[in-house]
Amino acid sequence: MEATKSKIIFENNNAFAQKLDKEDKLKLYREKFFIPQHNGTDTVYFTGNSLGLQPKTTQSYLQQELNDWATFGVEGHFLAKNPWLSYHELLTNKMAKLVGALPIETVMMNQLTVNLHLLMVSFYRPTKNRFKILCEAKAFPSDQYALQSQIKFHGFSVEEALIEIEPREGEFHIRHEDIYEAIEKNKDSIALIMIGGVNYFSGQVFDMKTITEKGHSAGAIVGFDLAHAAGNINLELHNWDVDFAAWCSYKYINSGPGSVAGAFVHERHLKNTELPQFAGWWGHEKESRFLMDKTFIPMQTAERWQMSNAPILSMAACRASLDIFDEVGMLALIEKSKGLTAYLEFIVEEINKQKNNCLQIITPKENRGCQLSFVANGYGKDLYKQLIDNGVIPDWREPNVIRCAPVPLYNSYEDVYRFGVILLNLLREKG
Ligand SMILES: *Cc1c(COP(=O)(O)O)cnc(C)c1O
């Protein structure tokens, strides 16, 4: 009943889980979120990797903008408490800190897939000899479609141009050595490396620093999709010398369904006037933007890629969440996250002892954030549905993977314990 994990001896009982919660320095943050209910009690919400929960402060941030809109109409661009003209700037510093970027390298705009496309317009510039894109196999579907359509848009064939690195036969995650080998092998033809910093399916975290180094030595541009990384793991985009990145804010960053996304472009590209880009008025130099002249003069920050005026309501929700992140800090979150996920791993192993090792964790032990993905061998989607019926909200990925993300801001050790009890009961009932 005991196991050693990072100095703590875990125990599989509720009193122990409650004790860990009591000692948790971030325990009060759970109170700051609305936890979805099931039969009058908190659900075990393990899908913060898909849609983060709503901070209780979000409504007041939104209400402020609704009130200012009601009061001022168009004048709110200047007269609102937080003038809309520059509202997006209120998000920049805090978001930059979350991803390890300089503020000038960071902008909140659009949606994730849109940002990937806009950044590829500038950074995927294939030539006859150098036209390939390297990505991980089983990239998120939207990323696959984005990459394929970019390749076709430039007149190349996906078959020739897309290199997808797969896990080896019988393995669930990708070996970094296989990525490095593919980069080396294609060093004369590779134009772009575009990988999900944390794989959405397996939860594997990639070594973005080394991939960037190796990509650059091969003459490639290196970009990352950070949908499952931002707000989950430590990121140092600037120091790692990453060329560009994009991420959404509605997963770990709790900014609400479809909320505004983030984009990063490394400082060294910002003033490069040779870079092609799609332009819009919000990327125009600020001082002369409203002269409405026909010549586009790009800003010299990541805002250069911003095309449209900012979606204030979704930015207000994002601001509410960033204020919480800023107060807690990624370091404290990551520390708790390691403990919570280690406890979940322990609980899964405890179930395995009683149920013939039917649960196979496919997330790597070392390179992971808070998510654990596991295969429930011998059980189908009805297991997932019964978890939902019993107040646990994980998610299901075809063909047979259950993903659980205990997130450090609002999940508790007791959540993890309760998850274990409910899952074991279901497995027992099913025989
Ligand atoms: C969630 C997610 C997306 C979603 O893209 P949207 O443009 O926000 O709809 C894309 N890529 C990855 C890797 C994701 O995890």
PDBQT file of the ligand as one rigid body, heavy atoms in Angstrom, charges set to zero:
ROOT
HETATM    1  C1  LIG A 501      -6.483  22.239 -28.682  1.00  0.00    +0.000 C 
HETATM    2  C2  LIG A 501      -5.523  22.227 -29.802  1.00  0.00    +0.000 A 
HETATM    3  C3  LIG A 501      -5.791  22.897 -30.998  1.00  0.00    +0.000 A 
HETATM    4  C4  LIG A 501      -7.105  23.624 -31.213  1.00  0.00    +0.000 C 
HETATM    5  O1  LIG A 501      -6.996  24.608 -32.195  1.00  0.00    +0.000 OA
HETATM    6  P1  LIG A 501      -7.990  25.855 -32.211  1.00  0.00    +0.000 P 
HETATM    7  O2  LIG A 501      -7.489  26.627 -33.378  1.00  0.00    +0.000 OA
HETATM    8  O3  LIG A 501      -7.848  26.563 -30.904  1.00  0.00    +0.000 OA
HETATM    9  O4  LIG A 501      -9.369  25.343 -32.390  1.00  0.00    +0.000 OA
HETATM   10  C5  LIG A 501      -4.826  22.875 -31.988  1.00  0.00    +0.000 A 
HETATM   11  N1  LIG A 501      -3.652  22.202 -31.815  1.00  0.00    +0.000 NA
HETATM   12  C6  LIG A 501      -3.374  21.544 -30.675  1.00  0.00    +0.000 A 
HETATM   13  C7  LIG A 501      -2.077  20.834 -30.514  1.00  0.00    +0.000 C 
HETATM   14  C8  LIG A 501      -4.309  21.511 -29.648  1.00  0.00    +0.000 A 
HETATM   15  O5  LIG A 501      -4.048  20.840 -28.523  1.00  0.00    +0.000 OA
ENDROOT
TORSDOF 0
